[in-house]
Amino acid sequence: MLTHGVPQRRVGIIGGGHNGLVAAGYLAKAGFRVTVYERRAVLGGLCVNEAVLPGYQVPTVAAWYGMLRPEIMADLGLTLATYLPNPAHISVLGDGDYIIEAGTIAASRLAIAGVTEADHVGLAALLDEVFRAAEVLWPHLLRAPVSQAAFVAELNAAGLTTIADMCFTASLEAYLRRFITHEKLIAAYLVETFGPPTA
Ligand SMILES: Cc1cc2nc3c(=O)[nH]c(=O)nc-3n(C[C@H](O)[C@H](O)[C@H](O)COP(=O)(O)OP(=O)(O)OC[C@H]3O[C@@H](n4cnc5c(N)ncnc54)[C@H](O)[C@@H]3O)c2cc1C
């Protein structure tokens, strides 16, 4: 096919997750004829809402909104409403134990039998360091990579010394054990996304 005398090129994108869809959007804007091949019946990849039980439509994998860059939304003419669920995160841990993360320490609940005051304090310190480290990391996502040493220096300069010491050299479990001791709490934070402060 010719468009204004230029052969229109065709592109196939395998996978209709949000990266495939964003790439398809930019390529289509640039004049390509794009076909997205998705193996599932729904588009969106891991970032979809699905009915897990009748009447319960929930994000089945990725649940936290915020990483889709505003300039991409503007470029593609997307008008997505920001929807922040409250509570943001619920971990059901069995035996009646649970963690509800609701955006603030006051609104959150950590209900695990045997958790000590030291665990509460340690968890708050842990989450504070993780979220402050994320603020240091975030601008790097759109920059040329820096060395490990340079990034560690940035973390240390921000006073984030534990994560600076451990992020490239230790396991997540070892990092968690610097702050908390309750085994169920450690297990919960080994498998779940880090949510807002909990106390
Ligand atoms: C447990 C978990 C939790 C996460 N939570 C969050 C979160 O809360 N917030 C957040 O922003 N990000 C989260 N992420 C990350 C986010 O899900 C990914 O960054 C994002 O889904 C990547 O998008 P993608 O399009 O590259 O891949 P995917 O979303 O994985 O999409 C790939 C698509 O390709 C399809 N596909 C694969 N192979 C083929 C094939 N051969 N033929 C046809 N189709 C194919 C798949 O079916 C799928 O639809 C999470 C990831 C995980 C694993």
The ligand as an ORCA input file, in Angstrom:
! r2SCAN-3c Opt
* xyz 0 1
  C       3.468    -10.023     40.553
  C       3.654     -8.715     39.788
  C       3.090     -7.559     40.313
  C       3.249     -6.367     39.623
  N       2.665     -5.262     40.130
  C       2.759     -4.103     39.475
  C       2.074     -2.970     39.937
  O       1.361     -3.042     40.938
  N       2.196     -1.803     39.241
  C       2.944     -1.729     38.102
  O       3.018     -0.639     37.511
  N       3.606     -2.797     37.620
  C       3.521     -3.986     38.275
  N       4.145     -5.076     37.797
  C       4.935     -4.926     36.578
  C       4.020     -4.851     35.344
  O       3.045     -5.853     35.435
  C       4.886     -5.063     34.115
  O       5.905     -4.081     34.101
  C       4.056     -4.931     32.857
  O       2.975     -5.830     32.879
  C       4.938     -5.208     31.656
  O       4.151     -5.023     30.514
  P       4.496     -5.788     29.199
  O       3.548     -5.294     28.161
  O       5.956     -5.681     28.886
  O       4.283     -7.336     29.533
  P       2.998     -8.125     30.030
  O       2.096     -7.252     30.831
  O       3.526     -9.368     30.635
  O       2.239     -8.480     28.699
  C       2.731     -9.433     27.784
  C       1.570     -9.904     26.927
  O       2.078    -10.704     25.874
  C       1.239    -11.832     25.709
  N       2.059    -12.852     25.065
  C       3.175    -13.438     25.551
  N       3.671    -14.300     24.654
  C       2.837    -14.264     23.587
  C       2.829    -14.932     22.331
  N       3.782    -15.812     22.000
  N       1.827    -14.657     21.464
  C       0.866    -13.761     21.783
  N       0.824    -13.084     22.950
  C       1.809    -13.340     23.841
  C       0.787    -12.164     27.112
  O      -0.408    -12.922     27.110
  C       0.568    -10.763     27.696
  O      -0.748    -10.271     27.448
  C       4.002     -6.310     38.425
  C       4.548     -7.481     37.902
  C       4.382     -8.671     38.570
  C       4.984     -9.931     37.974
*
